[in-house]
């Protein structure tokens, strides 16, 4: 397992990778800095085409909140900073309407430098009020993906799609967002939304951040997955493991593009050690 050290120069490099002005492989870095580059570069890179990732922060027993809905401190401080870094590296963050209504997230970048991504809410029935925090006007794009014809406040973009039985097809959602110029997307929650993209085969990466606590009850990170009878039929992504403060991050890759994203563009440089 690699312990991640996101130093200022590493973060500056990753922001440059995001804009196509640098690579993540050249330069001499410590082992912790190199681990940080290895973890975030597949999200920051734009040379391999569009990328869709999902992130879940959960307890040792797979819970993302208590039965009463308290999810604020599941991830440790570094785990929360990790989420903000992911936001800063993507074009848009996607959540379901239940998460938007219950958690009232802002989906902004506050714990690191970087731009605020477009904020996207999947709202098939048009339930989200215009005064929700996620729709506040702050210069970032605000997009509602819906199946109903409901007027929205000025500045709020609407992607209208077919919604039979009040459900939106993740394939159509992703295609529509790509057509709106959003190449890299973070599916942030909740579990049902993430599961829908996972089962549709749309995720390039899934990052599961596990915190050292046991909750005992409450919602799970991945819910309503189709059951398998034999373990040989279970999903087995290529996985790397990183230390993130008190949390452990499992970085899971699906497909050839995700596998290529961890390969260096140039010959790897030696690590900086105390003796260097």
Secondary structure, 3 states (H helix, E strand, C coil): CEECCCCHHHHHHHHHHHCCCCCCCCCCCCHHHHHHHHHHHHHHCCCCCCEEEEEEEECCCCECCCCCCCCCCCCCHHHHHHHHHHHHHCCEEEEEHHHHHHHCCCCCCCCCCCCCCEEEEECCCCCCCCCCHHHCCCCCCEEEEECCCCCCCCCEEEEECCCHHHCCCHHHHHHHHHHCCCCEEEEEECHHHHHHHHHCCCCCEEEEEECCCCCCCCCECCCCCCCCCCHHHCCCCEEEEEEECCEEEEEEECHHHHHHHCCCCCCCCCCCCCCC
